[in-house]
Amino acid sequence: MKSNFVLSLALTAVLTVALAGAANSAPEEAKAGQEFQLQKCQNSDFNVEFLCNPDWDVQIEKNSLFMIISSDPAVTITVLKTQSPFMMVQQINGAVLEKWEQYAEGYRKEDARFADQNSIVVKAFAKTYPEVRLLDYYTIYDKDLYNVLFSVNPRKDWDEYKFLIKRIADSFRFMN
């Protein structure tokens, strides 16, 4: 049986695929090349703050925060917070990533800084839905494993959103 963490990752890919091609519903949705206002958004349950547009659709579950930046193309952010089975983020190695079965062959795992923490970043396409491009950050904070996933579907639209995604990713901070 897969862990809740892995099931949450799979659910994110399914939600991203379901959004692709859907009609735009949010008036302040990000569109490629569009300038829009970002402001600091906070969520105390997840202990994070980052730049976002408060008009973006947000869905919050027990251990996940899902934000829709755009529905056509589907551009999303997912924040997952679970009790960490790891002492250090570097324990999330290739064998662990393979066991989670989330990434298509050829993914890249790199050391990174995210939210002022030692982290890893995975640049990949989704294994089950290869049309989805992923940029996933993993970090451990206060004994919890945080996974912040950015996804774009279809992947051909990645270049139109990569600077917005970088700006949002660079703004992530833990609140205490």
Long-range contacts (C-beta under 8 A, 24 or more apart in sequence): 3-82, 4-63, 4-82, 5-80, 5-82, 5-100, 5-145, 5-147, 6-100, 6-101, 6-102, 8-63, 8-64, 8-78, 8-80, 8-82, 9-80, 9-100, 9-102, 9-147, 9-149, 10-102, 10-128, 11-64, 12-64, 12-66, 12-76, 12-78, 12-80, 12-149, 12-151, 13-102, 13-126, 13-128, 13-129, 13-132, 13-151, 14-129, 15-66, 15-76, 16-74, 16-76, 16-126, 16-129, 16-132, 16-151, 16-153, 17-74, 17-129, 17-131, 17-132, 17-153, 18-74, 19-68, 19-71, 19-72, 19-74, 19-76, 19-153, 20-72, 20-73, 20-74, 20-131, 20-153, 20-154, 21-72, 21-74, 22-71, 22-72, 22-74, 23-71, 23-72, 24-70, 24-71, 24-72, 25-57, 25-71, 26-55, 26-56, 26-57, 26-68, 26-71, 27-55, 28-53, 28-55, 28-56, 29-55, 29-56, 29-68, 29-69, 29-70, 29-71, 30-56, 30-69, 30-70, 30-75, 30-161, 30-164, 31-70, 32-73, 32-157, 32-160, 32-161, 33-160, 38-167, 38-168, 40-171, 42-175, 43-79, 44-175, 46-79, 46-81, 46-146, 47-81, 47-141, 47-142, 47-174, 47-175, 47-176, 48-79, 48-115, 48-146, 48-172, 48-173, 48-174, 48-175, 49-171, 49-172, 49-173, 49-175, 50-168, 50-171, 50-172, 50-173, 51-167, 51-168, 51-171, 52-77, 52-168, 69-161, 69-164, 70-161, 73-152, 73-153, 73-154, 73-157, 73-161, 74-132, 74-151, 74-152, 74-153, 75-150, 75-151, 75-152, 75-153, 75-157, 75-161, 75-165, 76-149, 76-150, 76-151, 77-148, 77-149, 77-150, 77-168, 78-147, 78-148, 78-149, 78-151, 79-146, 79-147, 79-148, 79-149, 80-145, 80-146, 80-147, 80-148, 80-149, 81-144, 81-145, 81-146, 82-144, 82-145, 83-143, 83-144, 83-145, 84-140, 84-143, 84-144, 84-145, 85-145, 86-140, 86-145, 87-140, 88-118, 88-140, 89-117, 89-118, 89-119, 89-120, 89-138, 89-139, 89-140, 90-118, 90-120, 92-120, 92-138, 97-122, 101-127, 102-126, 102-127, 102-134, 102-136, 103-127, 103-134, 104-130, 112-137, 114-139, 114-148, 114-169, 114-172, 115-139, 115-141, 115-146, 115-172, 115-173, 115-174, 116-173, 116-174, 117-141, 117-174, 125-155, 126-151, 129-153, 130-155, 131-155, 133-158, 135-165, 135-169, 137-169, 137-172, 141-174, 142-174, 148-172
